[in-house]
Amino acid sequence: MAFDQPGPQGLLEVNHKEGLIRLAGERAVVLDAGTLGILRKELVEQTGWEEARAILTRVGFAQGWRLAGDEAARAFNPGFLGLFRMESEIRAFLDDSFAGSRALLLDSFEAEQHVAHLGPSRVPACWVICGLASGYLSRVLGRDMEVREDRCAAMGDSRCHFLGRPREEWGADAPASALENAAPCALEVHSPAMRRLADLALRLAPVNTTILITGESGTGKERVARMIHGASRRASGAFNAVNCGAVAETLLESELFGHARGAFTGAVADRAGLFEAAQGGTLLLDEIGEISQAMQVKLLRVLQEREVRRVGENRSRPIDVRVIAATNSDLAAAMREGRFRKDLYYRLNVVELRVPPLRERTEDILPLARRFLAESSARMGSPVTALSPALERQLLAHPWPGNVRELENAMERAAALSPGTVATALAREPCASDGRTIPGGPVRPLAEIEKDYILAVLESNGGNQVRTALQLGIGSATLYRKLKRYGRIRPHLSPPSPAGPRPCVGNP
């Protein structure tokens, strides 16, 4: 075999007789880029975008750290591993202060494989490379370094571009695209209101404090919570979310704290609750204003003592979980009226983040609409890919009382009903003679509507089947059978176990 640039002496060793390859003294295995692309695709489909990003970034960090421990590797551009090609040697990326250091990479294998297996990305996709550079630089410089990508070929940029800084210097100065890299369930931050929100969220992300997110229904409060988790030091841990208003009061305690076998009828096995499942990560308590007074007392105890007691047990279990609460109701008014405990309110509202309604951030409407249209078209196989000027004016003029959720649904209807490749107008919803609204356009088979809706809910949950089944009110096995019928499950895979919750993750 011949290489344009052979590896440095002793770094890459090939023993043809024994069939062994060693890299920096460690046994290595040669895998083609396509195989790694398939691995990425499987990780995304089985664990969700956020978990896949965290796993691949940590793998890259470990590889970079180990390479930096080898003298030969430190003297060589790590691009020889086939991950990418740099314009200059790795040492050109090093600087004593490292303030504003940057690198332009060519031919990133990750961007190439991401597009090949998952399609174009909204956010930077070179997760392994970011991790590798962070680990390499952290060990060489002797301090915690973090490399983030702000331009990526997977997003349609001509080159992949990376910024590196000491970890503590990232924060309010992080570019929006770097924020998106930290949190694949990215927000649109074109408006001043959302930029202020994103800046504050970034400052809060590394600080392990409780946050209360407020805003009207459909504004994207859960996306903000996922963004904070993804930009925090807990990003590699689980992100669990529960809608407290959607779970019956009799079941909410078990859902949050878990239960012991025999604790109540139907408790056939011990089960961890969402607090335990989010150990080392983040738990979002959505619609926190809907919980009862009795549950408020129990939740307050957990937040104060940092331990949970499963239903039916007499011992407590310590937890290490960041709690984020969200609500569309006025908790301050509920507190004044005696419907919400003051001590719990102040425990939750250490810092409040208000997500503005869509009508207050019109600069975000068209970017969101284009994103939702592209997602819906890709999911449904629709040819609609663009918005007409008339539709853009209509979108900007609409008050959007249902906020981002209403816009997302409108773009799904546009993708389903618009002829040709350009969406020309919002789908109308005429009223029947008895006043009920009926969908405009041709009538679609019920099974087709069910399929689209199930897949949309699955995507909104980042591929988490357990949470999707819970929201849809069906069993995990039923959801598994439907996904298998839709061709979304490999035949050899087993349905998710209903025994306990899995981390809820985001989808860019």
C-alpha positions as CSV (number, residue, x, y, z in Angstrom):
1,M,0.0,0.0,0.0
2,A,1.2,3.5,-0.7
3,F,0.3,6.8,1.0
4,D,1.0,10.3,-0.2
5,Q,2.1,11.1,3.4
6,P,3.3,8.1,5.5
7,G,2.7,8.1,9.2
8,P,5.5,9.2,11.6
9,Q,7.9,6.6,12.8
10,G,6.4,4.4,15.4
11,L,2.9,5.9,15.4
12,L,1.2,3.6,12.8
13,E,2.5,0.1,12.8
14,V,1.3,-2.7,10.4
15,N,2.3,-6.3,11.2
16,H,1.3,-8.3,8.1
17,K,2.4,-11.6,9.6
18,E,0.2,-11.4,12.7
19,G,-2.5,-9.3,11.0
20,L,-2.2,-6.5,13.6
21,I,-2.4,-2.8,13.2
22,R,-1.3,-0.5,16.1
23,L,-1.9,3.2,16.4
24,A,0.2,5.0,19.0
25,G,0.9,1.6,20.6
26,E,-2.8,0.6,20.8
27,R,-4.4,-2.1,18.6
28,A,-6.4,-0.5,15.8
29,V,-9.1,-1.7,13.5
30,V,-9.6,-0.4,10.0
31,L,-13.2,0.5,9.2
32,D,-14.4,2.1,6.0
33,A,-16.2,5.5,6.4
34,G,-19.5,3.9,5.2
35,T,-19.5,1.6,8.1
36,L,-19.1,4.5,10.6
37,G,-21.8,6.3,8.7
38,I,-24.2,3.4,9.3
39,L,-23.2,3.3,13.0
40,R,-24.1,7.0,13.2
41,K,-27.4,6.4,11.6
42,E,-28.2,3.5,14.0
43,L,-27.2,5.6,17.0
44,V,-29.5,8.4,15.9
45,E,-32.4,6.1,15.2
46,Q,-32.1,4.1,18.3
47,T,-31.1,6.7,20.9
48,G,-32.1,10.1,19.3
49,W,-29.9,12.9,18.1
50,E,-28.8,14.3,21.4
51,E,-27.7,11.0,22.8
52,A,-25.9,10.1,19.5
53,R,-24.1,13.4,19.5
54,A,-23.0,13.0,23.1
55,I,-21.8,9.4,22.5
56,L,-19.8,10.3,19.4
57,T,-18.3,13.4,20.9
58,R,-17.1,11.5,23.9
59,V,-15.6,8.8,21.7
60,G,-13.8,11.5,19.7
61,F,-12.6,13.2,23.0
62,A,-11.1,9.9,24.2
63,Q,-9.3,9.3,21.0
64,G,-7.9,12.8,20.9
65,W,-6.8,12.6,24.5
66,R,-4.9,9.3,23.9
67,L,-3.3,10.6,20.7
68,A,-2.0,13.7,22.5
69,G,-0.2,11.4,25.0
70,D,2.0,10.0,22.2
71,E,5.0,12.2,21.3
72,A,4.9,11.1,17.6
73,A,1.2,11.9,17.3
74,R,1.7,15.4,18.8
75,A,4.2,16.2,16.0
76,F,1.8,15.1,13.3
77,N,-1.4,16.4,11.8
78,P,-4.2,14.0,13.0
79,G,-5.9,14.4,9.7
80,F,-3.8,11.4,8.5
81,L,-6.3,9.2,10.4
82,G,-8.7,9.8,7.5
83,L,-11.2,11.9,9.5
84,F,-10.5,15.1,7.7
85,R,-7.9,17.2,5.8
86,M,-6.7,20.4,7.4
87,E,-5.3,23.4,5.5
88,S,-2.4,23.4,7.9
89,E,-0.7,21.3,10.6
90,I,-2.4,20.8,13.9
91,R,0.2,23.0,15.6
92,A,-1.2,26.0,13.6
93,F,-4.4,25.4,15.6
94,L,-2.5,25.8,18.9
95,D,-2.0,29.2,20.5
96,D,-0.7,30.2,24.0
97,S,-3.9,32.0,24.8
98,F,-6.1,30.2,22.3
99,A,-8.4,33.2,22.2
100,G,-10.3,33.1,19.0
101,S,-8.3,30.2,17.5
102,R,-10.0,28.6,14.6
103,A,-9.4,25.9,11.9
104,L,-10.8,25.3,8.5
105,L,-11.2,21.6,7.6
106,L,-11.6,20.1,4.2
107,D,-13.2,16.7,3.3
108,S,-14.7,15.9,6.7
109,F,-15.7,12.3,6.7
110,E,-18.4,13.0,9.2
111,A,-20.1,15.6,7.1
112,E,-19.9,13.4,4.1
113,Q,-21.4,10.3,5.9
114,H,-24.0,12.4,7.7
115,V,-25.5,13.6,4.4
116,A,-25.2,10.1,2.8
117,H,-27.1,8.3,5.6
118,L,-29.2,11.0,7.3
119,G,-29.5,13.7,4.7
120,P,-28.6,17.4,5.0
121,S,-28.4,18.8,8.6
122,R,-29.7,21.9,10.1
123,V,-26.8,22.0,12.6
124,P,-23.1,21.2,12.5
125,A,-22.6,17.4,12.3
126,C,-18.8,16.8,12.9
127,W,-19.3,15.5,16.4
128,V,-16.4,13.0,16.5
129,I,-14.0,15.7,15.1
130,C,-15.1,18.3,17.7
131,G,-14.5,15.8,20.5
132,L,-11.2,14.7,19.1
133,A,-9.9,18.2,18.8
134,S,-11.2,19.1,22.3
135,G,-9.5,16.0,23.8
136,Y,-6.3,16.5,21.9
137,L,-6.0,20.2,22.8
138,S,-7.0,19.7,26.4
139,R,-4.2,17.3,27.0
140,V,-1.6,19.2,25.0
141,L,-2.4,22.6,26.7
142,G,-3.1,21.2,30.1
143,R,-6.5,22.8,30.5
144,D,-10.1,22.1,29.6
145,M,-10.5,23.1,26.0
146,E,-13.7,22.9,23.9
147,V,-13.9,23.0,20.2
148,R,-17.2,23.9,18.5
149,E,-18.2,23.9,14.8
150,D,-19.9,27.0,13.4
151,R,-20.0,26.0,9.7
152,C,-20.4,22.5,8.4
153,A,-20.4,20.9,4.9
154,A,-23.4,18.8,6.1
155,M,-25.4,22.1,6.4
156,G,-24.5,23.1,2.8
157,D,-21.4,25.2,3.8
158,S,-18.4,25.0,1.5
159,R,-16.1,24.0,4.3
160,C,-16.3,22.9,8.0
161,H,-15.1,25.6,10.3
162,F,-14.2,25.2,14.0
163,L,-13.6,27.5,16.9
164,G,-11.6,26.5,20.0
165,R,-11.6,28.2,23.4
166,P,-11.0,27.3,27.0
167,R,-14.3,25.8,28.2
168,E,-14.9,28.5,30.8
169,E,-14.7,31.2,28.1
170,W,-17.7,29.7,26.1
171,G,-21.0,31.3,27.2
172,A,-22.8,34.4,26.1
173,D,-20.2,34.9,23.3
174,A,-20.9,31.5,21.7
175,P,-22.3,31.9,18.2
176,A,-25.8,30.6,17.6
177,S,-24.5,27.8,15.4
178,A,-22.2,26.7,18.2
179,L,-25.2,26.7,20.5
180,E,-27.0,24.5,18.0
181,N,-24.1,22.1,17.9
182,A,-24.4,21.8,21.7
183,A,-28.1,21.3,21.4
184,P,-29.3,19.5,18.3
185,C,-32.9,20.5,19.1
186,A,-31.9,24.0,18.1
187,L,-34.0,27.1,18.4
188,E,-34.3,29.8,15.7
189,V,-32.6,32.8,17.2
190,H,-32.9,35.5,14.5
191,S,-35.0,37.9,16.5
192,P,-33.6,40.1,19.3
193,A,-36.0,38.5,21.8
194,M,-34.7,35.0,21.1
195,R,-31.1,36.1,21.0
196,R,-31.5,37.5,24.5
197,L,-33.2,34.3,25.6
198,A,-30.4,32.2,24.0
199,D,-27.7,34.3,25.6
200,L,-29.2,34.0,29.0
201,A,-29.8,30.3,28.5
202,L,-26.1,29.8,27.5
203,R,-24.9,31.6,30.6
204,L,-27.1,29.4,32.8
205,A,-26.3,26.1,31.1
206,P,-23.0,25.4,32.9
207,V,-24.4,26.5,36.2
208,N,-26.2,23.7,38.1
209,T,-29.2,25.7,39.2
210,T,-33.0,25.1,38.9
211,I,-34.7,27.0,36.1
212,L,-38.3,27.9,35.5
213,I,-39.3,28.4,31.9
214,T,-42.5,30.3,31.2
215,G,-44.4,31.1,28.1
216,E,-47.6,30.5,26.2
217,S,-48.5,27.1,25.0
218,G,-46.7,26.1,21.9
219,T,-43.8,28.6,22.2
220,G,-41.1,25.9,22.5
221,K,-40.4,25.7,26.2
222,E,-39.2,22.1,25.9
223,R,-36.8,23.0,23.1
224,V,-35.3,25.7,25.4
225,A,-34.9,23.1,28.2
226,R,-33.2,20.6,25.8
227,M,-30.9,23.4,24.6
228,I,-29.8,24.1,28.1
229,H,-29.2,20.5,28.8
230,G,-27.2,20.1,25.5
231,A,-25.0,23.0,26.4
232,S,-24.4,22.0,30.0
233,R,-21.9,19.7,31.6
234,R,-24.7,17.2,31.9
235,A,-25.1,16.9,28.1
236,S,-23.8,13.3,28.1
237,G,-26.4,12.3,30.7
238,A,-30.1,11.6,30.1
239,F,-32.7,14.3,29.4
240,N,-36.1,13.1,30.7
241,A,-39.3,15.1,30.3
242,V,-42.8,14.6,31.8
243,N,-46.0,16.5,31.2
244,C,-47.3,16.7,34.7
245,G,-50.7,17.8,33.4
246,A,-51.0,14.7,31.2
247,V,-50.4,12.1,33.8
248,A,-53.2,11.1,36.3
249,E,-52.4,12.3,39.8
250,T,-52.6,8.7,41.1
251,L,-49.8,7.7,38.6
252,L,-47.6,10.8,38.7
253,E,-45.9,9.9,42.0
254,S,-44.9,6.5,40.6
255,E,-43.9,8.1,37.3
256,L,-41.6,10.6,39.0
257,F,-40.3,8.6,42.0
258,G,-40.7,5.0,40.9
259,H,-42.3,2.2,42.9
260,A,-41.5,-1.1,44.6
261,R,-43.0,-4.4,43.6
262,G,-46.4,-4.9,45.2
263,A,-46.8,-1.2,46.1
264,F,-50.2,-1.2,44.4
265,T,-52.3,-3.3,42.0
266,G,-50.3,-3.8,38.8
267,A,-46.9,-3.1,40.3
268,V,-45.5,-6.5,39.4
269,A,-41.8,-5.4,39.5
270,D,-39.6,-2.7,41.0
271,R,-39.4,0.3,38.7
272,A,-37.2,3.4,38.8
273,G,-38.9,6.7,38.3
274,L,-37.9,9.6,36.0
275,F,-35.7,11.2,38.7
276,E,-33.6,8.1,39.0
277,A,-33.6,7.6,35.2
278,A,-32.2,11.1,34.8
279,Q,-29.3,10.5,37.2
280,G,-26.4,12.7,36.1
281,G,-28.7,14.5,33.6
282,T,-31.7,16.8,33.4
283,L,-35.4,16.3,34.3
284,L,-38.0,18.7,32.8
285,L,-41.2,19.0,34.7
286,D,-43.6,20.4,32.1
287,E,-46.9,22.0,33.1
288,I,-45.7,22.1,36.7
289,G,-48.7,24.3,37.7
290,E,-51.0,21.4,37.2
291,I,-49.8,19.2,40.1
292,S,-51.9,18.8,43.2
293,Q,-51.1,20.3,46.6
294,A,-50.1,16.9,47.9
295,M,-47.7,16.3,45.1
296,Q,-46.2,19.8,45.6
297,V,-45.2,18.8,49.1
298,K,-43.5,15.6,47.9
299,L,-41.7,17.3,45.1
300,L,-40.5,20.1,47.4
301,R,-39.0,17.4,49.7
302,V,-37.1,15.8,46.8
303,L,-35.7,19.2,45.7
304,Q,-34.6,20.0,49.2
305,E,-33.2,16.7,50.2
306,R,-31.9,15.6,46.8
307,E,-33.2,12.1,47.3
308,V,-36.3,10.1,46.3
309,R,-38.3,7.4,47.9
310,R,-40.0,4.9,45.7
311,V,-43.7,4.3,46.3
312,G,-43.9,1.3,48.7
313,E,-40.3,1.6,50.0
314,N,-39.0,2.9,53.3
315,R,-35.6,3.9,52.2
316,S,-34.4,7.0,50.2
317,R,-32.1,7.0,47.2
318,P,-29.8,9.9,46.5
319,I,-30.2,11.7,43.1
320,D,-28.0,14.0,41.1
321,V,-30.4,15.6,38.7
322,R,-30.8,19.1,37.4
323,V,-34.5,20.1,37.5
324,I,-36.0,22.4,34.9
325,A,-39.7,23.3,35.3
326,A,-42.0,24.8,32.7
327,T,-45.5,26.2,32.7
328,N,-47.9,28.2,30.5
329,S,-49.8,29.4,33.6
330,D,-49.2,32.3,36.0
331,L,-47.5,30.5,38.9
332,A,-47.1,33.8,40.8
333,A,-50.9,34.4,40.7
334,A,-51.5,30.8,41.7
335,M,-49.2,31.3,44.6
336,R,-51.1,34.4,45.7
337,E,-54.4,32.5,45.5
338,G,-53.1,29.7,47.6
339,R,-53.1,27.1,44.7
340,F,-49.4,26.8,44.5
341,R,-47.0,26.6,47.5
342,K,-44.8,29.6,48.1
343,D,-41.8,27.5,49.2
344,L,-42.0,25.3,46.1
345,Y,-42.4,28.3,43.8
346,Y,-39.3,30.0,45.1
347,R,-37.4,26.7,45.0
348,L,-38.3,26.3,41.3
349,N,-38.0,29.9,40.3
350,V,-34.3,30.5,41.0
351,V,-34.0,31.9,37.5
352,E,-36.9,32.4,35.1
353,L,-36.7,32.2,31.4
354,R,-39.7,33.6,29.5
355,V,-40.1,32.3,26.0
356,P,-41.7,35.1,23.9
357,P,-44.8,34.2,21.8
358,L,-44.2,34.0,18.0
359,R,-46.1,37.3,17.4
360,E,-43.3,39.0,19.4
361,R,-40.5,37.5,17.3
362,T,-41.6,37.9,13.7
363,E,-37.9,37.6,12.5
364,D,-38.1,33.9,13.4
365,I,-41.3,33.1,11.5
366,L,-39.9,32.5,8.0
367,P,-36.8,30.6,9.2
368,L,-39.0,28.3,11.3
369,A,-41.6,27.9,8.5
370,R,-38.8,26.9,6.0
371,R,-37.4,24.4,8.5
372,F,-40.8,22.9,9.3
373,L,-41.7,22.7,5.6
374,A,-38.5,20.9,4.8
375,E,-39.0,18.4,7.7
376,S,-42.6,17.7,6.8
377,S,-41.8,17.3,3.1
378,A,-39.0,14.9,3.8
379,R,-41.1,12.9,6.2
380,M,-44.1,12.6,3.9
381,G,-42.2,12.3,0.6
382,S,-43.7,15.5,-0.6
383,P,-42.1,17.5,-3.4
384,V,-42.9,20.9,-1.7
385,T,-39.6,22.6,-0.8
386,A,-40.2,26.4,-1.0
387,L,-42.5,29.1,0.1
388,S,-44.1,31.5,-2.4
389,P,-43.7,35.2,-1.7
390,A,-47.5,35.5,-1.2
391,L,-47.4,32.7,1.4
392,E,-44.4,34.4,3.2
393,R,-46.5,37.6,3.5
394,Q,-49.4,35.6,4.8
395,L,-47.2,33.9,7.4
396,L,-45.8,37.3,8.6
397,A,-49.3,38.8,8.9
398,H,-50.9,35.9,10.8
399,P,-51.1,36.4,14.7
400,W,-50.2,32.8,15.4
401,P,-52.2,32.3,18.6
402,G,-51.0,28.7,18.7
403,N,-47.4,29.9,18.4
404,V,-44.6,27.6,17.0
405,R,-46.8,24.5,17.3
406,E,-49.5,26.1,15.1
407,L,-46.8,27.1,12.5
408,E,-45.4,23.6,12.5
409,N,-48.9,22.2,11.8
410,A,-49.6,24.7,9.1
411,M,-46.3,23.8,7.3
412,E,-47.3,20.1,7.5
413,R,-50.6,20.9,5.9
414,A,-48.9,22.9,3.2
415,A,-46.5,20.1,2.5
416,A,-49.4,17.6,2.2
417,L,-51.8,19.7,0.2
418,S,-49.8,22.1,-2.0
419,P,-49.5,21.2,-5.7
420,G,-46.0,21.3,-7.3
421,T,-42.9,22.2,-5.4
422,V,-43.9,25.6,-4.0
423,A,-46.3,26.1,-1.1
424,T,-48.5,29.0,-2.3
425,A,-51.1,29.4,0.5
426,L,-52.0,28.1,3.9
427,A,-54.5,25.2,3.7
428,R,-58.0,26.5,4.5
429,E,-60.2,24.8,7.1
430,P,-63.8,25.4,6.1
431,C,-66.6,24.8,8.5
432,A,-69.2,22.0,8.1
433,S,-72.9,22.9,8.4
434,D,-72.9,22.1,12.1
435,G,-69.9,24.4,12.7
436,R,-67.3,21.7,13.0
437,T,-64.0,22.3,11.1
438,I,-63.1,19.9,8.4
439,P,-59.7,19.7,6.6
440,G,-59.3,21.4,3.3
441,G,-58.2,19.6,0.2
442,P,-58.7,15.9,-0.7
443,V,-59.8,13.5,2.0
444,R,-56.9,11.3,3.1
445,P,-57.2,7.7,4.4
446,L,-57.4,7.5,8.2
447,A,-54.5,5.0,8.3
448,E,-52.3,7.4,6.4
449,I,-53.2,10.3,8.8
450,E,-52.5,8.0,11.8
451,K,-49.1,7.0,10.3
452,D,-48.1,10.6,9.7
453,Y,-49.1,11.7,13.2
454,I,-47.3,8.8,14.9
455,L,-44.1,9.4,13.0
456,A,-44.4,13.2,13.8
457,V,-44.8,12.5,17.5
458,L,-41.9,10.0,17.4
459,E,-39.7,12.6,15.7
460,S,-40.6,15.3,18.2
461,N,-39.4,12.9,20.9
462,G,-36.1,12.3,19.2
463,G,-36.9,8.7,18.4
464,N,-37.8,7.8,22.0
465,Q,-40.4,5.0,21.6
466,V,-41.3,4.7,25.3
467,R,-42.2,8.4,25.6
468,T,-44.0,8.4,22.3
469,A,-46.2,5.5,23.3
470,L,-46.9,7.2,26.6
471,Q,-48.0,10.4,24.9
472,L,-50.1,8.5,22.3
473,G,-51.8,6.5,25.0
474,I,-50.9,3.1,23.5
475,G,-48.6,0.3,24.6
476,S,-45.0,0.1,23.7
477,A,-45.6,-3.2,21.9
478,T,-48.4,-1.6,19.9
479,L,-46.2,1.3,18.8
480,Y,-43.4,-1.2,17.9
481,R,-45.7,-3.2,15.7
482,K,-46.9,0.0,13.9
483,L,-43.4,1.3,13.4
484,K,-42.4,-2.1,12.0
485,R,-45.3,-2.0,9.6
486,Y,-44.1,1.5,8.5
487,G,-40.7,0.2,7.8
488,R,-39.1,2.2,10.7
489,I,-37.9,-0.9,12.6
490,R,-35.4,-3.5,11.6
491,P,-36.9,-7.0,11.7
492,H,-34.3,-8.3,14.1
493,L,-34.8,-5.5,16.7
494,S,-37.0,-6.1,19.8
495,P,-39.6,-3.7,21.0
496,P,-38.6,-1.3,23.8
497,S,-39.1,-2.7,27.3
498,P,-41.9,-1.0,29.2
499,A,-40.2,-1.8,32.5
500,G,-38.8,1.6,32.8
501,P,-38.3,5.0,31.1
502,R,-35.4,5.7,28.7
503,P,-33.8,9.1,28.3
504,C,-35.8,11.5,26.1
505,V,-33.6,13.0,23.5
506,G,-33.8,15.8,20.9
507,N,-33.9,15.7,17.1
508,P,-32.3,18.5,15.1
